[in-house]
Amino acid sequence: MSTVPLTKQGAEQLKLELHRLKTVERPAVINAIAEARAQGDLSENAEYDAAKEKQSFIEGRIMEIESKLSAAQIIDPAQLDADGRVVFAATVELEDLQDGKTVEYQIVGDDEADLDTGKISVSSPIARALIGKYAGDVAEVQAPSGVREYEIIDVRYV
């Protein structure tokens, strides 16, 4: 099995979700199934079907998280020493050379990506274009509207 890159924060979020699923969600759905069973005929019991479906989703998510955590390569950005190079978990400040706007992204694992908080997936086109470059370099990114050029202003490991 291949490793799954995660930031330290992303691993903590997955652990919290796993804990919540096991201690809150799983017992609640077990109770819902028991209550639905108590109502009698299961063949026409919508509450029972819904509870079983939710249980299936919860158990699947638990297995998925446990699998990711067991294969995780946890990277703490504060411990990185990449000599100013853009790597996984780095925070990168960019200037769009077409319109002059600056943006800041942290390169994270697929599960952690959230554009609203400035976290982009390591497998996204922009992250793939940035990996290995240094401050001052220009990265060309293939966007739906065409090729966009970004100058790397700063690379930090926070």
N, C-alpha and C positions, 0 to 999 in steps of 0.2 A: 504494500500500500504506500502511495506517495505521501509526503508530508504536506500539511496544510499550514501555510504561513499565517500567523496571527500576531497582532500586537498584544502587549501585556494587558492593555485595557480591553481589547476585544475578547481575550480569553476569560477575563473576569466577568464580562457581560454574559458570555455563554455559560459560565459556571452558575451565575445568579439565575439565569433562565432555567437551567437544568434543576436547580434546587427548588425553584417555584413550581415547576412541572411535577416534580416528585412529591413535594410536601403539601401543595395546595390543589393543583389542578387534578392530579390523579385521584386523591381521596374524594374530591367533590364529584367527579364523574362516576366513581364506584358507588357513591351514595345515590346518585341520580338513577343509576341502573337498578339498584336494589328497590328504590321507590317505584320505579316503572314496573318491575316484576311483581310487586305487591298488588298492582292494579289488576292482575289477572291475565287474560288472553294476550299473548305477546305478538300474535300474528297481525293484529290490527292496532298495535300500540305505537303511535308516532313518537311519544316521549322515549320509549325504549330504543327505537331505531335511531333517534337523534343522539341519545346518550352513547350508544354503541359506536356510532360514527365518530363522535367526539373522542371517545376512548381510543379508537384506532388512530386518530390524528395525533393525540398526545403521546401514545406509545411510539409511534413512528418518529416524532420529533425528539423524544428522549433518546432513541437509538441513534438518530442522526447526530445529535450534539455529542453523545458519548463517543461516537466514532471519530468526529472531528477533533475532540479534545485528546483522544488517545493518539492521533496522528499529528497533533499540532507541533509546530516548531514555533515556540513563543519568542518573540523578539521585542526587547525593551529598547525603544529609540534612544533613551538616555545613555545606554551602554554601547551604542554604536560608535565606531571610529572609522568612518569611510572617507576621511580626508576631503570632505566637501562634495563628494559624489552623491548623486541621487540614487538611493537604494530603498528597499522596502522599509516602511515605517518612517521615512524621512518626511519632513514638512518642507514644501517647496513654494516659494513665492515666484509668481510668473507675471510677465507683462505681455499682453496680447499685442503683437506688433501691428495689427490692422487698425485697432481702435484705441490703443494706449491704456486700456483698463488693466488693473492689476488684480490678481486673484491668488489665493493661498490654498493649497491642498496638502493633505497628508495621504501618503500612499499606504493603503491598508489591505487586509484580506477581503475576499468576496463577501463574506457574511457581515463585515463591519462597514462596508461602503454606505455612505449617506451624504449625498451632495449638499443637502441643507446645512450640514455641519462641517463641510469642507473636506470630507473623507472620500477618496476615490479608490476604486478597486485596482489592485495591482494588474489585473487582466484587462483593464480599460485601455482604449487606444491612446489616450493622453499619457497614462502612466507608463505604458510600454515605450512611448516615444521619449519619455524623460529618463528612464532607468539608465544609469551609467554616465549621464552627462553631469557637467559642473556648472557653477554659477558663471554667467557670462555666455554660455553656450545657447544656441538657438535650436529649439526642437520643432520639427514639422509634424503636425498631427492631421491625419486624414479625417475630416469631419463630413457630415452629410452635405454641408454647404460648400465643400471643397477643402483644399489644404489650408490650415491655419498655422501661423508661426508664433511661437512663444519664446521670449527670452527669459532664461532663468536668472532671476535677480538674486535670490538667496536660497541656501539649503541649510536647514537646521534639523537637529536630532533631539526633539523634545518629547 
